[in-house]
């Protein structure tokens, strides 16, 4: 088995309540910042299933700064975490949403939740002053780890010069990065990058090596051009090439749809770790499977792989998926605000209606369940739908071929979920 950089924590100056180091290594998979999905309940679920680090959804630095002083803003909800972070000594304590959640634990959770730590807050924006102020504000609240999104290719983000559009103006990107590092401290800010704006307009390795020089803690690379979006294939060779230019940790992202993809990427690139995005949306247990496969691969290097799963393994997958959905529902009920929409449906239940179809897409009856979920208005409705579905569900033949490790098989089809 190919040798990889040893797992190591990158050490910034000083310590903090979230830990003085972040875990990097092939056995320490991260959860990516997923716009619309990486909320507190989903992060807790992924942590319980083996995620070593989790990132928030993208947070607008400008929105955070301009929204300060408001009673409760949408931005604050993106920053909700558990347990609440103690503020930095001498600063004001800014309450976060859902502080009342512990009162609901006994009735909603069958076991205590994990801590949402270590947590990386991903910010986006292209204006130096807002990013600097945002980091300073968050430091007062007790957050210590940050990431700047230079990889999101969604047009509504790019039109402000943010996300991957920052790769069109590398000097401004470095100015913004320097301000964030000055506010947070060396080693506490990571940067998510793409190859460049488009083919022929390369940003690497220049932007990454310059970020390292000014104090970046780590780099995450999604090896596509911004103009590609999620089309084509991720160029893992570009990760291997960039690895040769950096001393700080490099995380690999892009086309990691299952744990086997993560191991293959590590083998091919020598990256210090992987960050799962779309793969985690379909299977939050991908983190535990990654850890198990890594440990197994270390013991059984070169073992042959099967192309199909056994009936017992398929039944285990069904049970695991049902358990994952029910645990996610517990976290959503306990940690999402209990507000109702115009139809009287709780926010947490609405969010589950978007997650469940992703979890069950490999099973027979998934389409019918997706349609039924649109009429689900009470938690009891969800319970009844799940009970009926898993009583009769089976793994589809196509999914069975993809479930077990087969290094020669192509990647599963992509979807449109953005991972920043």
Secondary structure as GFF3:
##gff-version 3
##sequence-region A 1 420
A	DSSP	beta_strand	8	11	.	.	.	ID=ss1
A	DSSP	beta_strand	21	24	.	.	.	ID=ss2
A	DSSP	beta_strand	30	31	.	.	.	ID=ss3
A	DSSP	alpha_helix	40	48	.	.	.	ID=ss4
A	DSSP	beta_strand	53	55	.	.	.	ID=ss5
A	DSSP	beta_strand	59	60	.	.	.	ID=ss6
A	DSSP	alpha_helix	61	66	.	.	.	ID=ss7
A	DSSP	alpha_helix	74	78	.	.	.	ID=ss8
A	DSSP	three_ten_helix	101	104	.	.	.	ID=ss9
A	DSSP	alpha_helix	105	108	.	.	.	ID=ss10
A	DSSP	beta_strand	119	124	.	.	.	ID=ss11
A	DSSP	alpha_helix	128	141	.	.	.	ID=ss12
A	DSSP	beta_strand	145	149	.	.	.	ID=ss13
A	DSSP	alpha_helix	155	158	.	.	.	ID=ss14
A	DSSP	three_ten_helix	163	168	.	.	.	ID=ss15
A	DSSP	alpha_helix	170	184	.	.	.	ID=ss16
A	DSSP	beta_strand	189	193	.	.	.	ID=ss17
A	DSSP	alpha_helix	206	213	.	.	.	ID=ss18
A	DSSP	beta_strand	218	222	.	.	.	ID=ss19
A	DSSP	three_ten_helix	226	228	.	.	.	ID=ss20
A	DSSP	alpha_helix	236	243	.	.	.	ID=ss21
A	DSSP	beta_strand	249	253	.	.	.	ID=ss22
A	DSSP	alpha_helix	259	269	.	.	.	ID=ss23
A	DSSP	beta_strand	273	276	.	.	.	ID=ss24
A	DSSP	alpha_helix	278	282	.	.	.	ID=ss25
A	DSSP	alpha_helix	286	299	.	.	.	ID=ss26
A	DSSP	alpha_helix	311	335	.	.	.	ID=ss27
A	DSSP	alpha_helix	347	360	.	.	.	ID=ss28
A	DSSP	alpha_helix	366	373	.	.	.	ID=ss29
A	DSSP	alpha_helix	379	392	.	.	.	ID=ss30
A	DSSP	alpha_helix	397	403	.	.	.	ID=ss31
###
